[in-house]
């Protein structure tokens, strides 16, 4: 008889994309997770789940259009990592949005704010997004 791992060890894998959008002053946009969502009240880089059969760049374009009302014109992948939370495993692909059309606005009930890259460590950023802070600081 084969042994099965305990149920708590069987956490779902969630593929997520996130984008770093910059304003003319070099500040990066972060979004607060709205009430009712996992880890509500914490801050993250905008983005969301990758759909079944969807590529990362396509998911990034779709998510930023749905969440912020912007059209991504050019983006490049910066970093991919895996982060384990108690209830899920997140595979996160971070992108630098080099050019976009439109003014980012909250379409998903989330608060938004522009923050200088050097101030990012002072924000209550999700643990999965923290390695991107250092990567962005190295770029700037």
Secondary structure, 3 states (H helix, E strand, C coil): CCCCCCHHHCCEEEEEEEEECECCCCCEEEEECCCCCCCCCCEECCEEECCCCCCHHHHHHHHHHHHHCCEEEEEEEEEEEEEECCCEEEEEEEEEEEEEECCCCCCCCCCEEEECHHHHHHCCECHHHHHHHHHHHHHC
